[in-house]
Amino acid sequence: MTDDGEDRVLLVIGSGLKVYREYLIESAHRRAAELGLKLVLINNLKPTWQHGYFDEITVVNVFDHDELRSAAREVASRRNVAGLFCYDEPLVMPSAELAAEFGVPGLGLAGVQGCRDKYRTRSALTEAGLPQPGFALTDSVEQARATAARIGYPVVVKPRALGASMGVVLAADEAELDRAYLVASNASLVGDEPYRGGAIVEGYADGPEISVDGVVHQGEYRPVFIARKETGLHPYFEELGHVVDAADPLLRDPELLDVLTKTHGVLGIENGLTHAEVRLTSIGPVVIEVNGRLGGDLIPFLGRIATGIDPGVLLVELAAGIRPDLSFTEHGVAGIRFGYPERDAAVREVRVPEGLPGLVTASPMVEPGTELRLPPGGYLARHSFVVCTGDDREHCRERLIAAVAAVELDAEPLERKDVTARLEMPHGLLDVDE
């Protein structure tokens, strides 16, 4: 890297979609400028809205990790890379590897592997004595059957390294297990190459599910905010919505905080934002997975509304090696709810409501002509979202239900895909703005 102290930049790997991520980049750009830093983007497709926030933009196929590494090294050869951040799940691993190579703050090699590889996560936490379900990595349906028989039904079958609950299926008996294994193993084929094929079979951790966005600075973990999650489309685990409450008592729950702190230490996470998914079971909090990035689904946006903490600022400060201030400046409740079609459909038009009580924003998420596929043929088949505030969590949920019911979808029904069809990455998950 160049030694030019006047040209200090933060590399950003993938900007994400405008509707999902511009609020982060806007805040990151402002905080970076305050610190005398410029943002440099390496992106998948040609930029549009990104131009106002980045000092330089390189366009390469970031999902080809060799091309991504080459592009990052080229930037580092002529500019002073002071830090790096990424919040796009498929790019977290190569981004952490680049941070280690450049000697800037990052998850660390052990940390990113512990997050990305669900089998490694489960193994490490079990060995450390933290509450975990029984599990095994299986290479065939026969192995999956034997594992499920040993653990006891119901079981969850999942790919080893995918996000957004893609390919994750609940099986209540052996007949359901065979189908679940096929879905999960097929879904794994779109993930990182080392983790393709087979599936993890694990015991079902019953109880409410939450997610916790937190920061790690030099190995010190601190939670930022908690989202109460709503899932659906049984036996799959599609995330239908989330609610963040600044007064959530779980933020002060000693058992949950102890489990999260120990989990991050066991996984060896060094620096960065994490998104931990946890089940609140009868035996205590059970960590389902830890993602080496901030949350998706606009959860960080909800956190900003509810607490005043700006996740875009956190991204910059952690990348620059600064320990962030996590003091709340707001004390509210905010939630999001996604609109799903009743069946597979090709979208003609989406119309979202305006002026409803507590409605902060609402937006279509797809263009006309987009095919939305429900599991197992596809995932994240969302045509819209609504964000609302409320006096408390229940009030917020009521407003979200009313707002999403007011969304109008005009769509053409499609035939369901065969369960054996290879999974295509869902619209809106990857960085594909044009």
N, C-alpha and C positions, 0 to 999 in steps of 0.2 A: 504494500500500500504506500501511496505517496505520503511524505511528511509535511505537506502544506497545511499548516495549522489554521490558515484562513479559509480553507475549503473543507469544512467538516460536514459530512453527510450521514444520513441514516438511510440504509437500503430498506426498501419496502418490497416484499416478495408477494405480488398479486394484490390488486386493489379491491377485488370483489365487485359485486353489483352495486350500482348507484343507489338503488332503492334500499339496499341492505347496509351499505357500508360508507356512504359519503359522509354521514355525520361523524364517523370516526376520523376520517382523513381530514375533514375540516378542522377538528379540534387538534389533531396531531400536527397539522401544518402550523397552526397558531402557536402551540407550545414549543415546537421545534425552532421557530423563528425567535422566540423569547430566549432560547438557549444558544442562539447563534448557529443553529444547524439547518441544513437544507435536506429536503426529502428527494430521494432518487428511486424511481419505480422500475421494477422489472415485471412486465405484464404479459399476459397471454395473447391478447388481441390489441389492435390499434386503439389508442385512447380517445375519448371524447370529453366527458365531464372532468376527467382527471387533470387536464392541462393547467388549471388554475392553482393546483396544489403542489405540483412537483417541479423541481428544478431541471430534471432530466428524466426521460422515459425511454427504456429499451424494450422492444417487443420481440419476444422469442416464445417458443413452445415451452412454457414453464413446467408442463407435465412430463416433458422429457428432461429428466434430472441432469443429464450430462450437458444439455444445452443451457439449462438454468445455471449450473455451476460455471460454465464458460463465460456466460454473460456477466455474472457477478464478479468473477475474477478480472474481467476486462475493466469493469468500473473501478474495482479496487486498485488496479494498476496505475490509474491516473487521478484518482480522487481519494481523499482521506476518509475512509469508512470508519466512523466512530461508533456505529451500532447498526442493528438490523432487527426488523420485526416482521412477523407473518401471522395472519389469523385465518388462513384458508387451509382446512384440514389436510387435503392431499399434498400440501407443500410444506407442512410443518417439519417433517423429517429432514429434507434437504436444506431447509433454512437453518435448522439447528446445527447441522453439519458445517454449513458455511460460517456461522457465527463462531464455532470452535476453531475453524481454520483461520479466520481473520483475527482471532484473539479478542473478540468483543463479547459482552454479556449475552447469554443464551440459555436455553434449557439444559445444555450439556448433553454429551452423547449418551450417557446412561439414562439421563432424564427423558430425552425424547424417545428412546427405545422403550422405556418403561411405560410411557404414555401411549405410543402408537400401537404397540404389540399387546393386545388384550390378554394373551396367554402369559406373557411375561409379567404383566401387571398382576394377574390373579396369582401366579406362582410366588412372586415376591411378597405380596401381602399375606398370603397363607403362611409362608415360611416365617414371616415376622410375627405371627400369632394374632393378626388382626381378623375380625369376623369376616368370613368369606364362605360362599357356597361351595359344595363339592363340584369338581370340574375335571375335564380332560380334553386335550386336543385330539381330535379323531380324523382319520384319513379315509374312512369308509363308513357306509351306513351300518355295517355289521359292528364296527367299533363303537359307533354312536349308540346302537341298541344296547350293547353291553354296558357302556358307561351310564346310560339312563337307568338301566335295571339296577346297577349298583347304587346310584345316587337316590333313586326314587322319583317318581313323577309327582307333579309336573316339572318339566325341565325347559330351559331356554337354549335354543340353538342359534349360534351367531357366527359371522365371519370373524377372522382373527384380527383384521385391521381395517375396518370401515367406520365411518361416522354416520350421524343422523339416523341411527337405528335401522339402517338399510340391511336387509337380509336377516334381521333378528326376529325369531319366531318362537312362540310358546307352544309346547307340545304336552298334551295331557295323557297320552298313551302311546304305544308303539306304532299304531297306524298313523297317528299325527306326527310322530317322530320321523318316519321315513320321508314324508313330504317336507317337513321342516328342514331336514338335512339337505335335501335337494335344493331348496330355496337358498339356504345359507351358503352352501358350497358354490352354487352358481353365482351368487352375489359376490363372493370373495374374488372372483376372477377379474373384477374391475379395480381391485385394490393394488397396493404396492406389491411388486413382483415377488419379493421374498415370502409374502404371506398369502399367496394365492392357493386355492384348493383346500379341501377339508373344512372342518368347522369345529368350534368349541361347543361342547355340551356341558351345561352347568345347572345346578339346582336353582329353582326359582325363588328369589328373595322377595317374599310377599310383604307389602306395605306401601304407604304413600311414597312417591318419588319426588325428589328435589334436585336442583342443580345449584352448585356453589361456585361463583366466579371469585377467584382469589389471586393474590400476587405473591410471588416469591422473589426476594431480594437477597442475594448471597446466601441462599439456603434457608432463609427465614420465611415461613409461610404465614400469611394473614388473609382471612376471608374478607371480601368486599361486600357482596350482597347475595341473597338467596332467592331463587325462583321456585315457586311451587308449580309443578308440572302437571298437565293433563294429557293423557295418552288415549288412543283409541284405535279403531279398526282391528279389533281382536281377530286372530291371535297374533297380530303384528303390534308394533309399539310406535306407531306414528305419533309424533308430538303435535297435538292440536292447539296447545296454548300454554301460556305461562303467566304467573302473577308475581310481582316483586313488591314486598312490603318493607319499608325502612324500619318498621317496628317489629319485624318478625322475631319472636323469642328464640328461634333456633340460632340466631346470630350470637346469642350469649349462652348457648347450651354447651356445658363443659364436655360432655361425652362426645358430641359431634365434633367440636373443635379439636379435641384430643385425637380422634380418629383421623381427621383431615391432616393435622400437623404431622402425625406419625406416618401417614401414607405418603406425603410428599417427601419426607425424609428417607423413607425406605426406597422410593423410586429414584432418588438421587437428583431431583430437579433443582437446578441452580438458580436461574433467573428467568422471569417472564410471568405472563398471565396464564392461569389454568382454569379449566372448566370441569369440575368434578360432578359426577352423577351418583347420587346416593339414594338407597332405599332405607326407609325408617321402619325396621322390622321389629318383631317381638324380642329379638336377641340384641337389639341396638342398631346403630347406624352401620349399614353395609355399603362400602364403596363399590359401585358397579364398574366404573371406569374413570380415568382421569385423562382429559384431553389437553395437549400442550398448546393451548390457545385460549382466547376469550370465547365466550359463548356465542352461538349462532342465534337464529330466530329473533333477532333484535333484542335479545335479553339484555345486552349492555346498554341499549337505548332505554329500556325500562328502568334499569338501574340508575341511569343518569337522571331520569325524571323523578324517581322515588327518593334518591339519596343525595343528588347533586354532585356525586363523584363522576368525573368525566373519563370514560375508558380510553378515549383517544389520547388524553394527557398521560394516562398510565402507560400506554404503549410506548410513548416517547421517553418518558422518564426511566422506565425499566431498561429500555434499549440503551439509554445513555448512562446507565449505572447509578441512577438516583433512587433513593428510597422514597416512595411516594407518601404523601399525607393522605390518609384514608378517613379524615373527619367528614361526617355528613353535614351538608349545608341545607338539605331538604329532608323532610320527614313525611313522605307521602306513600301512595300505593298506585302502581301502574301495571297494566297487563296487556297481553296480545292474544288474539285469537285468529286462526287461519281458516279460510274458506276452502272446503274440499267439495268436489263433485260427488254425487251419489253413486256414480259408476264411471268407468273409463269414458272419456269424452274428448272431442276436439273443440277447442274454444272458438266461439264466434265473437263474443263481446263480454266484458265484465264491467259492471257499473257499481260503484261503491257509494255509501251514504255520506251525507254531510250534515253538520249541525245537530247531531244527536247529543244527549246529555253525557258529558264526560269524554266525548270523542276527541282524542288528540290528533290522530291522523288515520287515514284509510287509503289503501292503494291496491290497484290490480297488480298482480305479480307475473302475468304472462301476456304475450301478444296474441292477437287473433291468429288462428291456425295451429296454436300449440296443442299437442296431444298430452293429456293428463292421464297417467296410468296409476291406478291404485295397486297396493301390494297384492301378489308378489310380482306383478308385471312391471311395476315401477314404484317409486317412493317420492315423498314430498310433492304429491300431486295437488299443489296449492294454487288456487286461482287468485287469491286476495288475502289481505290481512287488515285487521282493525286494531288500533291501540286506544285504550281508554284509561282514565283515572277513576278513583272512587274513594269513599270515606274510609273503607276497610276492604279486606280481601273479598268478602262475599258481595259487597256492593259493587266492587270492580267487576267481578265475574258476571253479575246480573247485567251490567252495562255492556260487557263484551258479547254476551249471548244475544242481546237485542241488536247490537251493531252488526254482528256477522249475519244475523237473520235478515238484515236489510240489504245485504249484498245481492245483486241480481246477476245470475250467470245465464248466458245464452250459449248453448253448446250442442254439438251433434254427438249422440252416443256412438261408442266404438265397441267392437267385439273384444272380449277379454283376451289377453295374451296367454299362451300356453305357459304353464309353470316351468317347463324345461327350457324356455327361451332365455338366451343370455341377457343379463340385466344391462340396460343402458343407463348411464348416469342421468339423474333427473334434471329437468330444466330448472335453472335458478340456483343449483348447488355450487356450480363452478364459476370461475371468473370468465364470463362470456359476453360482457357488454360489447356492443359494436357501435 
